[in-house]
Amino acid sequence: MLLILNSHKSHKSLSFYELCEENKMITLCMPPHSSHILQPLNVGCFAPLKRAYSKEIRALALDHIGRINKKAFIATFAKVFEQAFSKANITASFKATGLVPNNLLVVLSKLNVKVRTPTPPLLGELQ
């Protein structure tokens, strides 16, 4: 089993790696500050879901509904979930992140990486 992790410090302990090894789990750690780029459903589905749900809840609030019961929550959530998690959105999400089809240039273009040439050491620093 493959477990993909962000670079949070809680994932970098010996006990965590031992637990993974005991359970035959392979860990793959994403580069720091890249999970928002490499998680396609966050990019293309959860963000639109959050916006659409907020819009619907605001509309309910404007209709003077002071409390949202379970039935109203489920009805509202189901409506916006179908819009946000459409096949088209899911497919576009994977394409936008450069994961499917695999496009490393898309991923690299979104990282804040500055290529630089190292400064050579001063004459006195050469050993």
C-alpha positions as CSV (number, residue, x, y, z in Angstrom):
1,M,0.0,0.0,0.0
2,L,1.2,3.5,-0.9
3,L,0.6,6.3,1.6
4,I,1.2,9.8,0.2
5,L,2.1,12.4,2.8
6,N,2.6,16.1,3.0
7,S,5.8,17.2,4.6
8,H,4.4,17.8,8.1
9,K,6.9,17.2,10.9
10,S,4.6,14.6,12.5
11,H,5.2,12.3,9.6
12,K,9.0,12.4,10.2
13,S,9.3,10.3,13.3
14,L,11.0,6.9,13.7
15,S,7.9,5.5,15.3
16,F,5.8,6.5,12.4
17,Y,8.2,4.9,9.9
18,E,8.3,1.8,12.0
19,L,4.5,1.6,12.1
20,C,4.4,2.0,8.3
21,E,7.1,-0.7,7.8
22,E,5.2,-3.1,10.2
23,N,2.1,-2.7,8.1
24,K,3.9,-3.0,4.7
25,M,3.1,0.6,3.8
26,I,5.3,2.6,1.4
27,T,5.4,6.3,2.2
28,L,5.9,9.0,-0.4
29,C,6.4,12.5,0.9
30,M,5.4,15.4,-1.2
31,P,7.7,18.4,-1.4
32,P,7.0,21.1,1.2
33,H,4.2,23.6,0.3
34,S,3.1,21.5,-2.7
35,S,0.1,19.7,-1.5
36,H,-2.3,22.4,-2.8
37,I,-0.8,21.9,-6.2
38,L,-0.6,18.1,-6.3
39,Q,-4.0,17.2,-4.8
40,P,-6.3,17.4,-7.8
41,L,-9.6,17.2,-5.9
42,N,-8.6,20.1,-3.7
43,V,-7.7,22.1,-6.8
44,G,-10.8,21.4,-8.9
45,C,-13.6,20.0,-6.7
46,F,-13.4,20.9,-3.0
47,A,-12.8,24.6,-3.7
48,P,-15.9,24.9,-6.0
49,L,-17.9,22.8,-3.5
50,K,-17.0,25.2,-0.7
51,R,-17.9,28.2,-2.8
52,A,-21.2,26.7,-4.0
53,Y,-22.2,25.6,-0.6
54,S,-21.4,29.0,0.9
55,K,-23.5,30.6,-1.8
56,E,-26.5,28.3,-1.1
57,I,-26.2,28.8,2.7
58,R,-26.2,32.6,2.2
59,A,-29.3,32.3,0.1
60,L,-31.0,30.3,2.9
61,A,-29.9,32.9,5.4
62,L,-31.4,35.7,3.3
63,D,-34.7,33.8,3.2
64,H,-34.7,34.2,7.0
65,I,-33.9,30.6,7.9
66,G,-32.2,31.0,11.2
67,R,-31.3,27.4,11.7
68,I,-30.3,24.8,9.2
69,N,-31.5,21.4,10.2
70,K,-30.2,18.1,9.0
71,K,-32.7,17.8,6.2
72,A,-31.8,21.3,4.8
73,F,-28.1,20.6,5.2
74,I,-28.3,17.3,3.2
75,A,-30.5,18.8,0.5
76,T,-28.2,21.8,0.1
77,F,-25.0,19.7,0.2
78,A,-26.3,17.1,-2.2
79,K,-27.2,19.7,-4.7
80,V,-23.8,21.4,-4.7
81,F,-21.9,18.1,-4.4
82,E,-23.3,16.9,-7.7
83,Q,-22.2,20.1,-9.4
84,A,-18.7,20.2,-7.9
85,F,-17.8,16.5,-8.2
86,S,-19.0,16.0,-11.8
87,K,-17.0,13.8,-14.1
88,A,-15.9,16.9,-16.1
89,N,-14.6,18.7,-12.9
90,I,-12.7,15.6,-11.7
91,T,-11.1,15.0,-15.1
92,A,-10.2,18.7,-15.4
93,S,-8.7,18.6,-11.8
94,F,-6.2,15.9,-12.7
95,K,-5.3,17.6,-15.9
96,A,-4.8,21.0,-14.2
97,T,-2.4,19.6,-11.7
98,G,-0.4,17.8,-14.4
99,L,-0.9,14.4,-12.9
100,V,-3.1,12.8,-15.6
101,P,-1.9,12.9,-18.3
102,N,1.5,13.2,-16.6
103,N,2.9,16.7,-17.3
104,L,5.9,17.5,-15.1
105,L,6.1,21.0,-16.6
106,V,2.7,21.9,-15.2
107,V,3.7,20.9,-11.7
108,L,7.1,22.6,-11.9
109,S,5.6,25.8,-13.3
110,K,3.4,26.1,-10.1
111,L,6.2,25.7,-7.7
112,N,8.1,28.7,-6.4
113,V,11.5,27.4,-7.4
114,K,14.2,29.8,-8.4
115,V,17.0,28.2,-10.3
116,R,20.3,29.8,-9.5
117,T,24.0,29.2,-10.0
118,P,25.9,28.8,-6.8
119,T,28.4,31.5,-6.0
120,P,32.0,30.1,-6.2
121,P,33.9,30.3,-2.9
122,L,36.3,33.1,-2.3
123,L,40.0,32.3,-2.8
124,G,40.7,32.1,1.0
125,E,37.8,29.6,1.4
126,L,39.3,27.0,-1.1
127,Q,40.8,24.0,0.6
